[in-house]
Amino acid sequence: MPQPDALPPWTIRPATVDDAEAIETLRVGVWKQVYRGLLPDDYLDWLTVTPDHVGRFREALHNTTSWRFILAESNGQLIGYGGVGPVNDYDFPPASPDVGELRTLNVAIPWQRRGVGRALLGRLTAALRDLG
Ligand SMILES: CC(C)(COP(=O)(O)OP(=O)(O)OC[C@H]1O[C@@H](n2cnc3c(N)ncnc32)[C@H](O)[C@@H]1OP(=O)(O)O)[C@@H](O)C(=O)NCCC(=O)NCCS
C-alpha cells in the first residue's frame, strides 16, 4: 500500500533550450511562495512569466560553452532545475574566466526535502568542473 504522500519516480537529465519556459514557470511559482516575507510583496506580486525572462533562460541554455543546466522531471513534468555559469560581476569583480558558480537552483514545493536538490547539486558540481 503506497504511503499517502508517496510521489511518483523522477529522473534527471541535462536541460535544453526547449525547457526554458517550463524552467521560468517553475522559478516564478517557487519564488512567489518561498520568498514571501523575505522579498517585497510588490515585487513578488509583479513577478510573472514574461517572454523577456524566458528569453534569458533560452539564451543561457543555448550558450553551452558558459552554462550548464540540469533538470529533474517526473511523468514529463518539470519538478526542479539548477544552472551553473559564469560568476556575476557584482560577486567577484573582475570575474575570472576560470571561476564559475551555482547561479540558480529551484525545486517545486511538493518535491522539496526529498533529495531532488541534492541530486541536482551533485550533477551541477560535476558540470561546473566540466566547464573548467
Ligand atoms: C533549497 C532547495 C533547492 C533544496 O532542494 P530540496 O530538493 O528541497 O533539497 P534536498 O531534499 O535534496 O535536501 C538536501 C539537504 O539540503 C538541506 N535543506 C534543504 N532544504 C532546506 C531548508 N529549507 N532549510 C534548511 N536546509 C535545507 C538539508 O540539509 C537537506 O538534507 P535533509 O533533508 O537530509 O536534512 C529547495 O528547497 C528550493 O528550491 N527552495 C526554494 C528556492 C531556493 O531557496 N533556492 C536556492 C537559492 S536560489
The ligand as a MOL file (V3000), in Angstrom:
LIG
                    3D

  0  0  0     0  0            999 V3000
M  V30 BEGIN CTAB
M  V30 COUNTS 48 50 0 0 0
M  V30 BEGIN ATOM
M  V30 1 C 16.8630 24.8290 -1.4960 0
M  V30 2 C 16.2960 23.7200 -2.4020 0
M  V30 3 C 16.8660 23.8350 -3.8080 0
M  V30 4 C 16.7060 22.3590 -1.7880 0
M  V30 5 O 16.1810 21.3250 -2.6080 0
M  V30 6 P 15.4820 20.0690 -1.9550 0
M  V30 7 O 15.1630 19.0930 -3.0200 0
M  V30 8 O 14.3520 20.5510 -1.1050 0
M  V30 9 O 16.6600 19.5520 -1.0050 0
M  V30 10 P 17.0080 18.0390 -0.6090 0
M  V30 11 O 15.7770 17.2820 -0.2560 0
M  V30 12 O 17.8900 17.4470 -1.6410 0
M  V30 13 O 17.7830 18.3260 0.7340 0
M  V30 14 C 19.1810 18.2370 0.8270 0
M  V30 15 C 19.6100 18.8900 2.1110 0
M  V30 16 O 19.5480 20.3030 1.9450 0
M  V30 17 C 19.2150 20.8970 3.2010 0
M  V30 18 N 17.9690 21.6550 3.0430 0
M  V30 19 C 17.0430 21.5480 2.0570 0
M  V30 20 N 16.0630 22.4420 2.2090 0
M  V30 21 C 16.3680 23.1260 3.3330 0
M  V30 22 C 15.7450 24.1960 4.0350 0
M  V30 23 N 14.5940 24.7360 3.6080 0
M  V30 24 N 16.3420 24.6430 5.1550 0
M  V30 25 C 17.4860 24.1060 5.6130 0
M  V30 26 N 18.1270 23.0930 4.9760 0
M  V30 27 C 17.5870 22.6240 3.8670 0
M  V30 28 C 19.0970 19.7830 4.2050 0
M  V30 29 O 20.3670 19.5640 4.7800 0
M  V30 30 C 18.7340 18.6120 3.3210 0
M  V30 31 O 19.0340 17.3840 3.8350 0
M  V30 32 P 17.9940 16.6680 4.8600 0
M  V30 33 O 16.6170 16.7080 4.2250 0
M  V30 34 O 18.5570 15.2760 4.9700 0
M  V30 35 O 18.0440 17.4410 6.1190 0
M  V30 36 C 14.7450 23.7530 -2.4660 0
M  V30 37 O 14.2410 23.6350 -1.1690 0
M  V30 38 C 14.2070 25.0240 -3.0990 0
M  V30 39 O 14.0060 25.0880 -4.3000 0
M  V30 40 N 13.9650 26.0570 -2.2700 0
M  V30 41 C 13.4040 27.3010 -2.7440 0
M  V30 42 C 14.3080 28.0810 -3.6550 0
M  V30 43 C 15.6840 28.3010 -3.0870 0
M  V30 44 O 15.8780 28.6480 -1.9250 0
M  V30 45 N 16.6850 28.0840 -3.9570 0
M  V30 46 C 18.0800 28.2760 -3.6210 0
M  V30 47 C 18.5090 29.6900 -3.7590 0
M  V30 48 S 18.1600 30.3930 -5.3150 0
M  V30 END ATOM
M  V30 BEGIN BOND
M  V30 1 1 1 2
M  V30 2 1 2 3
M  V30 3 1 2 4
M  V30 4 1 2 36
M  V30 5 1 4 5
M  V30 6 1 5 6
M  V30 7 2 6 7
M  V30 8 1 6 8
M  V30 9 1 6 9
M  V30 10 1 9 10
M  V30 11 2 10 11
M  V30 12 1 10 12
M  V30 13 1 10 13
M  V30 14 1 13 14
M  V30 15 1 14 15
M  V30 16 1 15 16
M  V30 17 1 15 30
M  V30 18 1 16 17
M  V30 19 1 17 18
M  V30 20 1 17 28
M  V30 21 1 18 19
M  V30 22 1 18 27
M  V30 23 2 19 20
M  V30 24 1 20 21
M  V30 25 1 21 22
M  V30 26 2 21 27
M  V30 27 1 22 23
M  V30 28 2 22 24
M  V30 29 1 24 25
M  V30 30 2 25 26
M  V30 31 1 26 27
M  V30 32 1 28 29
M  V30 33 1 28 30
M  V30 34 1 30 31
M  V30 35 1 31 32
M  V30 36 2 32 33
M  V30 37 1 32 34
M  V30 38 1 32 35
M  V30 39 1 36 37
M  V30 40 1 36 38
M  V30 41 2 38 39
M  V30 42 1 38 40
M  V30 43 1 40 41
M  V30 44 1 41 42
M  V30 45 1 42 43
M  V30 46 2 43 44
M  V30 47 1 43 45
M  V30 48 1 45 46
M  V30 49 1 46 47
M  V30 50 1 47 48
M  V30 END BOND
M  V30 END CTAB
M  END
